[in-house]
Amino acid sequence: MTENAAQLAPIARALISVSDKTGLLDFAKGLAERGVELLSTGGTSAMLREAGLTVRDVADVTGFPEMMDGRVKTLHPKVHGGLLALRDNAGHVAAMQEHGIEPIDLLVVNLYPFEATVAKGADYDTCVENIDIGGPAMIRAAAKNHAHVAVVVDPEDYGKVLGDMDQHGGKTCPKFRRKLAQRAYARTAAYDAAVSNWLAGAIGDAAPRRRAFAGTLAQTLRYGENPHQSAAFYTDGSVRPGVSTAVQHQGKELSYNNINDTDAAFELVAEFDPAEGPACAIIKHANPCGVARGATLLEAYKAAYDCDRTSAFGGIVALNRVLDAATAEEICRIFTEVVIAPGADDAAMSIFAKKKNLRLLTTVGVPDPKAPGLAFRQVSGGFLVQDRDNGFVVPADLKVVTKRAPSAAELADLLFAWKVAKHVKSNAIVYVKDGATMGIGAGQMSRVDSTRIAARKSADMAEALGLAEPTVKGSVVASDAFFPFPDGLLTAAEAGATAVIQPGGSMRDDEVIAAADEAGLAMVFTGQRHFRH
């Protein structure tokens, strides 16, 4: 579009009605200093008056008082006519004059805090009362008429409005108004998405006819998975502890892959309750290359690192407890991209400060692995939506299917391995011994190949550590899905596994169970699968 002076729109009158009053006083004072008449409603009007500003109430403009507990105040022709009228249309101008409608050149609105109300766990009626009606209606009207009206929905744009006015003699340029209009429609779209998704959950509709997701830009990324792909990071307003809510203390900006891997690492380590002991997960390319528990965080990190030292180089480290100095010192012995933990003490932060390229992220707690939520993935022409995989098992859920039941030590390791397998790309095989992974096979088309790869990694690591035999000897093994044939299970037994945890449910379960018995293995079925693609 070409632009000229005729497309500049003067701002003589502004309607301000906001829930979030961040930065409002300075902005309103700036408008008043530039000769802009201020219209306002309710609490916003009172706040501006208390600051000494001259304000007209919208009720005085419309001739109607606010009513129905504030539900009806701006839904009036004198408001919407002032926003929607085309200033260069003679018919519109005549209608304004006939009905006493004054033009509104700037709309400043942010909406009732619906998302925050839901996040606080408010009851149904309270959430409904926090659904804004007049705000979105005005925003959409002003945004549609952006040829003549500027609309602001985010406090971070207040200064930009004043700057644009100063640059154009009290007017706004069309390019800026179009940008504001886009942001306005994106806000109402996100708001409606939040309301509709909340309501679908409230009425128990797992597959509503229409589904929308929205986010707020958190970071423009240098590139995506690869340098030729552009990318950005958006947050959804969730308060779930993790990469989107973490505080970054040092290091350069997180990349697309950093964010993806850090999320995978923290969600995995959260499977291990901090109250039950320290745990560490090391992730590379969204797959764990080492996971362990320990008496201390340092022990947990060392055990996780010793699963696959080669892959751990340049990886992501996630901890389920506050990072301490001893663990920080050990992590610094190799190149690590990101460390995320629910806090870090001063000594640890001082140690990391010497590693300028290492990013340290801290959160308020760890995410609840059992909490409900939605996950979605784009496919050509649409997207798939499912519940977050918050499945878990306890000893009572397990069915012993072999002649030999697992020992107490084997059972503890089986449950550990099962938690890790949930976070490994399918087909997933995880060997565990003494609360630490010994070998991980991920993302193979054949479960037998995953079993062999995990055992081979164990053998390579044993050689590097100077051990006499592979670390999987005497371990247990988890499979994220059933063994369709005995071959994968027998491969694990040949590697040295003594017990197996798997979902069960294969047509050949009897053959697999018989093979386990013949090999002297203990095996339990979970009745639950953990595919991860």
Summary of the structure (lengths in Angstrom):
residues: 533
radius of gyration: 29.7
end to end distance: 44.3
largest distance: 95.8
contacts: 1793
relative contact order: 0.07
helix: 40%
strand: 20%
